[in-house]
């Protein structure tokens, strides 16, 4: 079936439909309005045979926006992993992207207890006493096409991957726009004959076109050096997930490093959270309630309206919202847990649990705990 994302242009630039399985562009709003929770992948038989399955969205096409071919869908991989250079559509947020490299994370899903050997200890003082088993799950470091960023900014932060600055201001942060982490099941792979199919300032610095390879975009030495040098900044190791009343919360914590402030050590983490409405009821996030435990023995409670200044609505048409935030402790480790309060359309409220997760520091190899900046190897 066709999947569509936005592209502006003149009506005369509409590509002629061919007999292959084509990927077309329309609006992100049209994706979710017609496809429900997520974009659907083509069936494996159709993708393999090149059979065209077209879902027409042209009746809702805004004036001045056109359908334009950008690539051909491939069958999603049920086993194995995607390689560096794989083009894809994000099945939830709809943006175009390209895979840089994979991460093998431990997924702790409180909704299931798979028979694996590794378990995560329950956080002291948190809800429940269920033992949580961990299983290996593949995520990918990806670049987002900057043309699509404006159309997803209300549902997913495009500057969520942040870093500590290397100077005296211990609270200074900066971000790499258009860098994201994507779960294997969120990848809808496609291919393109375009030698620069993704617009991002790092695309040509990290990747080069090689038509003899599949996919035809291979890593430059710059990407390999950047990945190796900034592994501590970027590493995705643990993922935590829990569902309450059809609202699934996924948390991914990242250690950012240690800084000295007023003769004490301050340890920083960022955490990325995705909220997904798996049901049919429209709900709106109204409040957050966090409990933050530090190894130093302190327990902090944080309450507030919404998240990152927003109170997102989760519906069947737009079921997901993703954001990142930060926390600092004056101890090398700790735990976080909490809840979100949601409001239903009838005015009633319910609480959604945030799965408990650990805040673990790492040994900084650089002098004085200063890790190299993420672009140090690019200059």
Secondary structure, 3 states (H helix, E strand, C coil): CCCCCCCECCHHHCCCCCCCCEEECCCHHHHHHHHCCCCCCCCHHHHHHCCCCCCCCHHHCCCCECCCEEEEECCCCCCCCCCCCCEEEECCCCCEEEEEEEEEEEEEECCCCCCCCEEECCCCCCCCCCCEEEEEEEEEEEEECHHHHHHHCCCECCCCCEEECCCCCCCCEEECCCEEEEEHHHEEEEECCCCCCCCCCCHHHHEEECCCCCCCEEECHHHHHHHHHCHHHHCCCEEEEEEECCEEEEEEEEEEEEEEECCEEEEEEEEEEEEEECCCCCEEEEEEEEEEEECCCCEEEEEEECECCECCEECCCCCEEEEEEEEEECCCEEEEEEEEEEEECCCCEEEEEEEEEEEECCCCCCHHHCCCCCCHHHC
